[in-house]
Amino acid sequence: MKDTLKANTYLFNVMLSPLKNVKRLKTINSYLLILERLHKTVHKNFTTLKKNKIYQTEEGLMSNTSLSMEISFSPSQTIIVIPKDLTSTLSSTKNDSTRIFFLYQTLGTHGGIDMEYFKTGDQHYLAVANFENGTSYRLNSVIYQWSVSQEQFVVFQSIETFGAHSFDFFEITNEQFLAISNYYDGSSHSINSSIYKWKSNKFEKIQDIATEGAVDAETFAISNETFLAFANHYTQQKRVLVQSAMFKWSAQQFVKLQSFQTYGARDVKSFTDNGSTLLAFANYQRESQYDINSPIYKWNGSHFVKLFWVYYVSGISSFSGTVH
């Protein structure tokens, strides 16, 4: 989940398909150069950005997208960058200091707070989480599909959400799913988040999961089994002293496996280190204290045990990165 709460704080998330004959380190450095170029292009007009925007390079938008870059300036302002040709654009951006991005399309949103890019078959989609419109948190969030004939993203499906905070796309044995983190319905944070499954060319709800002000979801696999963790941020009774939770896929549904004591959790990430699976929660606040530890857990074969703390990170909102 990609939530940026402070102005001038930038969160970069790169999603890509495997590349042939391109070294990983070189590829990542090239991405960062593109992002820096985009930052320089739009920063001057930061305060005037009112809608979610899609930018492209001077070569044009590619129809077979293999890379999208997600940049959240604030809960209502998100930019997506899709280059025309992955390899040539990366190399030319690295060598040409004058290359810039320009506006290609705008997407109307209502407090847009997250975007998720994914593919089913050869079709490309963007799921947009609408958080609130100033009067209500009960809104439809929208899935857009790339139209080859119109050369733009068009509305594909609307999904009822309640203060939607994140979309997470994942697959289980070649079936596609979306996990939606619902934060608030206007009266309570103790509301269900939802799991949708791709059926008959659309997403259908298959399960509601009780959450407490959920702001992020993370899916991951261990030994061919699928797990889903929610970062719960807030509950009316205990405020930010709230349990986050992890679920295991079993018999065509997610079953609760473990709870974790978190403090206003804002993000959850899984990653691997030397064959071990780790799970990290970003704690944001404990009462009035923002200098708070965030925990990292390690899978022991049946559940997660605390490995160590990330010490005294003030009001952390997200984790990012990979351990090799």
Rosetta blueprint (number, residue, H / E / L):
1 M L
2 K L
3 D L
4 T L
5 L L
6 K L
7 A L
8 N L
9 T L
10 Y L
11 L E
12 F E
13 N E
14 V E
15 M E
16 L E
17 S L
18 P L
19 L L
20 K L
21 N L
22 V L
23 K L
24 R H
25 L H
26 K H
27 T H
28 I H
29 N H
30 S H
31 Y H
32 L H
33 L H
34 I H
35 L H
36 E H
37 R H
38 L H
39 H H
40 K H
41 T H
42 V H
43 H H
44 K H
45 N H
46 F H
47 T H
48 T H
49 L L
50 K L
51 K L
52 N E
53 K E
54 I E
55 Y E
56 Q E
57 T L
58 E L
59 E L
60 G L
61 L L
62 M L
63 S L
64 N L
65 T L
66 S L
67 L E
68 S E
69 M E
70 E E
71 I E
72 S E
73 F E
74 S E
75 P L
76 S L
77 Q E
78 T E
79 I E
80 I E
81 V E
82 I L
83 P L
84 K L
85 D L
86 L H
87 T H
88 S H
89 T H
90 L H
91 S H
92 S H
93 T H
94 K H
95 N H
96 D L
97 S L
98 T L
99 R L
100 I L
101 F L
102 F E
103 L E
104 Y E
105 Q E
106 T E
107 L E
108 G L
109 T L
110 H L
111 G L
112 G E
113 I E
114 D E
115 M E
116 E E
117 Y E
118 F E
119 K E
120 T E
121 G L
122 D L
123 Q E
124 H E
125 Y E
126 L E
127 A E
128 V E
129 A E
130 N E
131 F L
132 E L
133 N L
134 G L
135 T L
136 S L
137 Y L
138 R E
139 L E
140 N E
141 S E
142 V E
143 I E
144 Y E
145 Q E
146 W E
147 S E
148 V L
149 S L
150 Q L
151 E L
152 Q E
153 F E
154 V E
155 V E
156 F E
157 Q E
158 S E
159 I E
160 E E
161 T E
162 F E
163 G L
164 A E
165 H E
166 S E
167 F E
168 D E
169 F E
170 F E
171 E E
172 I E
173 T L
174 N L
175 E E
176 Q E
177 F E
178 L E
179 A E
180 I E
181 S E
182 N E
183 Y L
184 Y L
185 D L
186 G L
187 S L
188 S L
189 H L
190 S E
191 I E
192 N E
193 S E
194 S E
195 I E
196 Y E
197 K E
198 W E
199 K E
200 S L
201 N L
202 K E
203 F E
204 E E
205 K E
206 I E
207 Q E
208 D E
209 I E
210 A E
211 T E
212 E E
213 G L
214 A E
215 V E
216 D E
217 A E
218 E E
219 T E
220 F E
221 A E
222 I E
223 S L
224 N L
225 E E
226 T E
227 F E
228 L E
229 A E
230 F E
231 A E
232 N E
233 H L
234 Y L
235 T E
236 Q L
237 Q L
238 K L
239 R E
240 V L
241 L E
242 V E
243 Q E
244 S E
245 A E
246 M E
247 F E
248 K E
249 W E
250 S E
251 A L
252 Q L
253 Q E
254 F E
255 V E
256 K E
257 L E
258 Q E
259 S E
260 F E
261 Q E
262 T E
263 Y E
264 G L
265 A L
266 R L
267 D E
268 V E
269 K E
270 S E
271 F E
272 T E
273 D E
274 N L
275 G L
276 S E
277 T E
278 L E
279 L E
280 A E
281 F E
282 A E
283 N L
284 Y L
285 Q L
286 R E
287 E L
288 S L
289 Q E
290 Y L
291 D E
292 I E
293 N E
294 S E
295 P E
296 I E
297 Y E
298 K E
299 W E
300 N L
301 G L
302 S L
303 H L
304 F E
305 V E
306 K E
307 L E
308 F E
309 W E
310 V E
311 Y E
312 Y E
313 V E
314 S E
315 G L
316 I L
317 S L
318 S L
319 F L
320 S L
321 G L
322 T L
323 V L
324 H L
